[in-house]
Amino acid sequence: MCGRYGLYRSRMDYENALEASGGLTPDRGRGPQSIPPNYNVSPTNAVWVARRDGRNVWLEPVVWGLLARWAKAPDAGPRPINARKETVATNKLFGPLVRRKRCLVPCDGFYEWKRTASGKQPHMIRMKSGEPFFFAGLYEIWHEGQPGELATFTIITGEANELVASIHDRMPVIVKPADYERWLDPAVTDPAALADILKPYPAGEMTAHRISPRVNSPRNNDPGITDPFQEP
């Protein structure tokens, strides 16, 4: 699963990453231009999510934890933060969204916990290049066009690659830059045409290191939580 990650670069950095992929034109003037850096993104946080409107793509703050369109209230029922790729196309909640409401979720590094005899050890996983990357996500807008409208999202997860498997058996689906445009393309509505995107990201392009258990608490939200852990 994916339950925590870091998102601490500027909006422009993520827009530049989307534009560099080719085929996408960021709408740089749409929506808020900044949100505070978040080194410990947790469910219910509002963070950058990239959506597409025609040829343009824009970033906006969206709340992590998907709220069903039919929910009577934001606190009524579960708010899933992850969607399993194995069942995403057939799930009652996620199926319609994978056909028409896909998004990209920017990330600078995500956290997973390794079970050991002495307890769970948190690790940070990111790109060797140090560049930001994007998860495959789904979004929904509750009460769209009405008072109290709320945009929410979930992150698709799948089996772990060789690197992450040494820490956890699952990981978020990371979309390759060459697939950004296709993932966001509203003309693609057949989940089968997207299945090849939902594969483990190449382990050779990623790196991982153990970090401090301070990350366990969402209250700890500073650059230091991403530092390699030093045994006392």
C-alpha positions as CSV (number, residue, x, y, z in Angstrom):
1,M,0.0,0.0,0.0
2,C,1.0,3.7,0.0
3,G,0.1,5.5,3.2
4,R,2.7,8.3,3.3
5,Y,4.9,10.2,0.9
6,G,6.8,13.5,0.5
7,L,5.8,16.4,-1.7
8,Y,8.0,19.4,-1.1
9,R,9.1,21.0,-4.4
10,S,7.4,23.9,-6.1
11,R,4.4,23.7,-8.4
12,M,6.6,24.8,-11.2
13,D,9.0,21.8,-10.7
14,Y,6.1,19.4,-11.2
15,E,4.7,21.3,-14.2
16,N,8.2,21.2,-15.8
17,A,8.3,17.5,-15.2
18,L,5.0,17.0,-16.9
19,E,5.9,19.3,-19.8
20,A,9.3,17.5,-20.3
21,S,7.4,14.2,-20.9
22,G,6.1,15.6,-24.2
23,G,2.5,15.9,-25.3
24,L,1.2,17.8,-22.3
25,T,0.9,21.6,-21.9
26,P,0.7,22.7,-18.3
27,D,-1.9,25.5,-17.6
28,R,0.4,27.4,-15.3
29,G,-2.0,30.2,-14.4
30,R,-4.9,28.0,-13.3
31,G,-5.7,27.6,-9.6
32,P,-3.5,28.4,-6.6
33,Q,0.2,28.8,-7.4
34,S,1.6,27.3,-4.2
35,I,0.9,25.1,-1.2
36,P,3.2,24.5,1.7
37,P,5.9,21.8,1.3
38,N,4.8,18.6,2.9
39,Y,7.4,16.1,4.0
40,N,4.9,13.7,5.5
41,V,1.8,13.6,3.3
42,S,-0.9,11.8,5.2
43,P,-4.6,10.9,4.4
44,T,-6.9,13.9,4.5
45,N,-4.1,16.2,3.4
46,A,-4.8,18.4,0.4
47,V,-1.9,18.1,-2.0
48,W,-1.1,18.7,-5.7
49,V,-2.8,16.5,-8.2
50,A,-2.6,16.8,-12.0
51,R,-5.7,16.6,-14.1
52,R,-6.4,17.2,-17.8
53,D,-8.8,19.4,-19.6
54,G,-8.5,18.9,-23.4
55,R,-4.8,19.3,-24.3
56,N,-3.9,21.2,-21.1
57,V,-3.1,19.7,-17.7
58,W,-3.2,21.6,-14.5
59,L,-2.2,21.1,-10.9
60,E,-4.6,21.8,-8.0
61,P,-4.9,20.8,-4.3
62,V,-7.0,17.7,-3.9
63,V,-7.8,15.8,-0.7
64,W,-6.2,12.3,-0.3
65,G,-8.9,9.8,0.5
66,L,-11.6,9.2,-2.1
67,L,-15.1,10.2,-1.3
68,A,-17.8,8.3,-3.3
69,R,-20.0,10.4,-5.5
70,W,-23.1,8.9,-3.8
71,A,-21.9,9.6,-0.2
72,K,-24.4,11.5,1.9
73,A,-21.6,13.4,3.7
74,P,-17.8,13.6,3.7
75,D,-17.6,11.6,6.9
76,A,-20.1,8.9,5.8
77,G,-18.4,5.6,5.0
78,P,-14.8,4.7,4.1
79,R,-12.4,7.1,2.3
80,P,-10.0,4.7,0.6
81,I,-6.5,6.1,0.0
82,N,-5.4,3.2,-2.3
83,A,-7.0,1.2,-5.1
84,R,-5.6,-2.2,-6.0
85,K,-4.7,-2.5,-9.7
86,E,-5.9,-6.1,-9.8
87,T,-9.5,-5.1,-9.2
88,V,-9.6,-1.4,-10.0
89,A,-11.5,-1.9,-13.3
90,T,-14.2,-4.1,-11.7
91,N,-14.7,-2.3,-8.4
92,K,-18.0,-0.5,-8.0
93,L,-16.3,2.7,-6.8
94,F,-13.1,2.7,-8.9
95,G,-14.3,1.1,-12.1
96,P,-16.1,4.2,-13.5
97,L,-13.2,6.4,-12.5
98,V,-10.5,4.4,-14.2
99,R,-12.5,5.0,-17.4
100,R,-13.1,8.7,-17.1
101,K,-11.4,10.3,-14.0
102,R,-7.7,9.5,-14.0
103,C,-5.1,11.8,-12.6
104,L,-1.3,11.9,-11.9
105,V,-0.1,12.4,-8.3
106,P,3.3,14.1,-8.0
107,C,5.7,12.7,-5.5
108,D,9.3,13.3,-4.3
109,G,9.6,10.1,-2.4
110,F,7.3,7.6,-0.6
111,Y,7.6,5.7,2.6
112,E,7.2,2.0,3.3
113,W,7.7,0.0,6.5
114,K,9.8,-3.1,6.7
115,R,8.8,-5.7,9.3
116,T,11.7,-6.9,11.4
117,A,12.2,-8.8,14.7
118,S,12.7,-5.5,16.4
119,G,9.7,-3.8,14.9
120,K,8.7,-1.9,11.7
121,Q,11.5,0.1,10.1
122,P,10.5,3.0,7.9
123,H,12.2,3.5,4.5
124,M,12.2,6.3,1.9
125,I,12.0,5.2,-1.7
126,R,12.7,7.7,-4.5
127,M,14.4,8.1,-7.9
128,K,18.1,7.8,-8.2
129,S,18.0,10.9,-10.3
130,G,16.4,12.8,-7.5
131,E,13.7,14.0,-9.8
132,P,10.0,14.1,-8.9
133,F,7.7,11.3,-10.3
134,F,4.0,10.6,-10.6
135,F,1.7,8.0,-9.2
136,A,-1.3,6.7,-11.1
137,G,-4.3,8.1,-9.4
138,L,-8.1,8.4,-9.6
139,Y,-10.2,11.3,-8.6
140,E,-13.8,12.1,-7.9
141,I,-15.7,15.4,-7.2
142,W,-18.4,15.1,-4.6
143,H,-21.3,17.5,-5.1
144,E,-19.7,18.8,-8.2
145,G,-21.0,22.3,-9.1
146,Q,-22.8,22.6,-5.7
147,P,-22.0,24.2,-2.4
148,G,-19.6,22.1,-0.5
149,E,-18.0,20.6,-3.6
150,L,-15.0,18.4,-2.7
151,A,-12.4,16.9,-4.9
152,T,-10.7,13.8,-3.6
153,F,-8.3,11.2,-4.9
154,T,-6.8,7.7,-4.4
155,I,-3.5,6.1,-5.4
156,I,-3.4,2.9,-7.4
157,T,-1.1,0.2,-6.0
158,G,0.3,-3.0,-7.4
159,E,3.0,-5.6,-6.8
160,A,6.4,-4.4,-5.7
161,N,9.5,-4.3,-7.9
162,E,12.7,-6.0,-6.8
163,L,13.9,-3.0,-4.7
164,V,10.7,-2.3,-2.8
165,A,10.0,-6.1,-2.4
166,S,12.8,-6.2,0.1
167,I,10.8,-3.8,2.3
168,H,7.1,-4.4,1.4
169,D,5.2,-6.6,-1.0
170,R,3.3,-3.8,-2.7
171,M,4.0,-0.3,-3.9
172,P,2.2,2.6,-5.6
173,V,2.0,2.4,-9.4
174,I,4.5,4.9,-10.8
175,V,3.7,6.1,-14.3
176,K,6.6,6.4,-16.8
177,P,6.9,9.8,-18.4
178,A,6.2,8.4,-21.8
179,D,2.8,7.3,-20.5
180,Y,1.7,10.5,-18.8
181,E,-0.3,11.7,-21.8
182,R,-2.1,8.3,-22.3
183,W,-3.0,8.0,-18.7
184,L,-4.6,11.4,-18.7
185,D,-6.2,11.1,-22.2
186,P,-10.0,11.3,-21.7
187,A,-10.5,9.6,-25.1
188,V,-9.0,6.4,-23.6
189,T,-11.9,4.7,-21.7
190,D,-11.0,1.0,-22.0
191,P,-9.1,-0.2,-18.9
192,A,-7.5,-2.9,-21.0
193,A,-5.8,-0.2,-23.0
194,L,-4.1,1.1,-19.8
195,A,-3.1,-2.2,-18.3
196,D,0.5,-2.1,-19.5
197,I,0.9,1.2,-17.5
198,L,0.1,-0.5,-14.2
199,K,3.3,-2.4,-14.0
200,P,6.1,-2.2,-11.3
201,Y,8.4,0.7,-12.1
202,P,12.0,-0.4,-13.0
203,A,13.9,-1.0,-9.8
204,G,17.2,0.0,-11.3
205,E,16.0,3.6,-11.6
206,M,15.1,3.8,-7.9
207,T,16.9,3.8,-4.5
208,A,15.8,3.3,-0.9
209,H,17.2,4.0,2.5
210,R,16.1,3.6,6.1
211,I,14.8,6.7,7.8
212,S,13.9,7.8,11.3
213,P,10.8,6.5,13.0
214,R,9.8,10.1,13.5
215,V,8.0,9.7,10.2
216,N,5.5,7.5,12.0
217,S,3.7,10.6,13.4
218,P,2.1,13.0,10.9
219,R,3.0,15.8,13.3
220,N,6.6,15.4,12.3
221,N,6.8,17.3,9.0
222,D,10.2,18.6,8.3
223,P,13.1,17.9,5.9
224,G,14.9,15.9,8.6
225,I,12.5,12.9,8.4
226,T,13.9,12.0,4.9
227,D,17.5,11.8,6.2
228,P,19.2,8.3,6.4
229,F,18.6,6.8,9.9
230,Q,21.6,6.8,12.2
231,E,21.7,4.0,14.8
232,P,22.0,5.5,18.3
